[in-house]
Amino acid sequence: MNANLRPVLALLTMSVLWGYSWTVLKMGLIDADPFSFTALRVGTGAFALLAILPLTGRRFRPTRIPELLSLGMVQSAALFTFSTWAIYHGNAGRVAFLTYTMPFFTLLMAWPILGERVKGLQWLAIAFAASGLIAIVQPWNHDNTPLSNALAIAAGACWGLGAIMVKRLQNRAPMDLISMTAWQMLFGLVPLALAALLTPDAYITWTPRFISVVLFIGVVSTALGWLLWIYALNHLQAGSASLGTLLAPVVAMASSAYHFNERPNSVEVIGMGLIIAALLTLSVFAMRSSK
């Protein structure tokens, strides 16, 4: 296979896996409550990534534990709780698109935290994203699952904050991304497990479907997906790699429509198109900046 084609195929495969995962998450919530399922998916993903560390010759023991602890609270505990809870109450495809507003929360929060000013095409991307958010949430429509929308947007904000925390952590001293992801997920598992144990109505029904879902999310989507992402990042420009992620929310919407008949209305379709346009604009900006 052409060496230039491999990272592109890895990126596309990763995007399909991550996009389809949103629908698989909804399948898992048929057999478990959001808090138990979140703890189980994070634990499975963490242990799968930890197993990869020695297999790929990486250092196993964690370093800079306080930083990983704080990152785990935001990027695992909060992000996964909000996103899974949002899917429990709403449409998997819509939740995916709202959560993928993460880059715009990152832009806005990086200004006061990192001193990175918004400039050029980034303003256009923010305008697209804000318009898309309004079209998808439809605040004038009180029947449009407001709790799910709010949770999904909160997940996007947590993901954005987590991205800034990762950037600060890497600026201090570079850390292997797979090791960092594995250990912050394991540390984030602690409050998730406690929440699941303390939830009065927590339940898990161990059906073959549920076991398949957990294995897919933990091993295929998380472990394999991260390996593909790291490989793509190592061989492509960041802006080019970000283009591939545009496929993930589209796959989420298509798969949720197929499995659950969750079809967006015309206004939501416009909103999703605006968010895709915003992500595309950011990718173009990143590619221009890297030249």
N, C-alpha and C positions, 0 to 999 in steps of 0.2 A: 504493500500500500504506500502511496506517495506520503512522504514524511510531513508535508504541509497539510495533507488532508486529515491526518490522524487527530490533531487537536481540535479541528472543526467538528469531526464526528464525535469526539469525546464530549464537546460542549453541547452539541445537539442532543446526544443521549442523556446527558445530565439534565438538560432542560425538560425533556420529556418525562424523565423519572420524577423530578421535583414537581412538575405540573400535575402529573397524574396522582401524586401523593396527596394532594388536597382532597380528591375524591375518595381515595383509599381511607383517609382519615375519617370521612363521614361514614364509610362502611364500618370502621372500627367502633364508632359511637353507637352503632346498633346494639352492641354487646357489652358496652361499658359506659360508665359515667365519665364526663369530661376530665375530672381530676385524676381518677384512677388510670384512665387511658393515657393522659399526659405523662404521668409518672412512669408508666410502663414503656411508652415510646421513647422517652428521653433516656431511661435506663438502658434499654436495648441498644439504642444508638451509641451511647457512651461506651458501653462494654465492647461493641463491635469495633469502634474506632480505637479503643485501647488495645484490642487484640492485634490491630494492624500495625501499631507502633513497632514492636519487636520484629514483626514479619518483614517490615520494610527498612530495618536497620536504624530506626529512630530511637532516641533516648526515651526510656519509659517513664522514669521518675519526673514529676512536675517540678518546675521552678517558678519563682515569683507567685507563690500561692495566693497572697492577699489580692493581687490584681486579677487572678483567675477566679477567685471567690466572688468578687464584685461583678465581674463580667458574667459569671454563671447566673447570678441573681437576675440580671437584666436580659441576657441573650438566650437563656434557657428557661429559667423559672417563669419570668413574666411573659416573654414572647410566646412560648409554647402554650402557656395557660390561656392567654387571651385569644390566640388564633384557634386553638381547639374548641374553646368555649364558644367562640363566634360561629364556627361551623356547626356546632351542636344546635344553635338557635337559628341558623340561616342557611343561605345558599353557598355551597362550597366554591363555585366559580366566582361569585361576587366577593366573598371573603378573600380569595386569592388576589383579585385585582386591588382591593382596598389595602391589603397588607403589602402589596408590591409598590405602594407609595413610599416605601422606606427611603429611597434615594432623596426624596424631596424633604423629608424630615431631617435627613442627614445634612443636606445643604443648609437648612434653616438653623439647625442646632450648632453646626460647625462654625457659624459666624461668631456667636458670642463665646463658644468654648475654645475653639482652635484659632480664632481670628482669621478664618478663611472667608473672604467676602464673596457674595454672590455676584457674578458678572456675566456679561455677554449673553450667550444662548441659554445660560442657566435660568435667567429671568423668564424667558419664553417657556422653558420646561416647567417652571413653577406655575406659570399661568395656565398651561395645558392641564397640569395635574390638579390644580385647584378646581378648574371647571369640570374635570372628569369626576372628581370626588363629589361635587354638588350633584352632578347628573346621576351618579350611582346611588348616593344616599337619598336623594330626593326629600329634603327636609319638609317639603309641603305634603308629602304622602305619609301619613301616620301609620299606614298598614305595611310599610316596607321594612319590617324587622329592625327597628331602631337599635335594640340592644346588640344584635349581631353586628350591625354597621359600626357602632361605637367601639365594640371589642376589637373588630378587625382594624380600625384606624389606630386604636391603642397598641395593637400588635405591630403595626407599621412604625409607630413612633418608638417603641421599644427596640425594634430591629435597627432603626436609624441611630438611636443612642448607643446601641451595642457596637455599631460600625465605627462610631467616633471613639468609643473606648478601645476598640481593637487598634485603631490608627494611633492613638496616644501610646498604647502599649508597645506597638511596633516601632514607633519613633524613639522610644527610650532605648530599646534594644530588640532586634528582630527575634521572633520566636516562630518555630515551625507551626504552620497553620493547622495541620492535623492534630498535633499534640495539644495545641492551645484549644481547639474545638473539643477534643475528647475530654480533657480535664475540666474545662468550664462547664460542660454538660454534666459531668459526674458531680461537681460541686452544686450545680443548679438542681440536681435530682433530690438533694436533701429536703428542701422546703416543699417540693412537689410530693415526695413520699409522705411527709407529715400531713400535708393538706388532704391527701387521699385517705390516710388513716383516720383523720379527725372528721371527715365528711360523713354525716349520719346516713345518707342515702347512697353511699358508694357501693358499687357492684361491678363484677366482671363475670361474664358468662363465657366459659372456655369452649367455644365452638371451633370446629376446623377453620371456619371463615375468619374468626378473630385471631387465631394463631397465625394464619397466613398473612393477615394484615400487619400484625406486630413484626413478623419476620421481614416483610417487605419494607415497612417504614424504617426499622432499625438497621437491617443489613444491606438491602438493595438501595433504598433511597438515601439513607444517611451515610453509611460507610462507603459504598461504591460511588454514590453521587459526589461525595467530597473528594475521593481520589480522582474522579474524572475532572472535577472543577480545578483542583490543584494542577493537574496535568495541563489543562487548557490554559490556565493563567501563566504557567511556566513557558508556554510556547506561542502565546498570542499577546498582543497589546491589550491593556486593560479595557480600553474603549471597544475594541473588537470583541473581546470576551463578553462584555456587558450586553452587546447586541444579541448574543445567543440566549440570554436570560429572558428576552422579550417573549420567547416561545412558551415559557412556563405558565403564565396566567391564561394564555390562550388554550393550552392543553387542559388546564384545570376547568375552564368553562365548557369546553367541548366534551370532556369526560363526565362532568357532572350532569350535563344535558342528556348524555347517552344513558348513564346508569340511574339517575334520579329524576329525569325529565325536568330538570331545573333550567328553564329557558328564560333569558333576560328579556325585558320589554325593550321597546325601541329607544327609550331615553337612556336606559342602562347601557345598551350597545354603543350609543354615542359617547357616554362617559368612559367606557372601556377603551374605545378608540382614541379618546383624548389622552388617557393614561399611557397607552402604547406610544402615541405621538410624543408625549413628554419623555418617556424612557429613551425613545429613539433620538430625540434632541440632545439628551444628556450624553448618549453614546457618541454622537457626532462631535460634541464639545470635547469629550475626553480624547478622541482620536486626534482632533486638531491640536489640543494642548500637548500631546505626547510627541508631536513632530518637532 
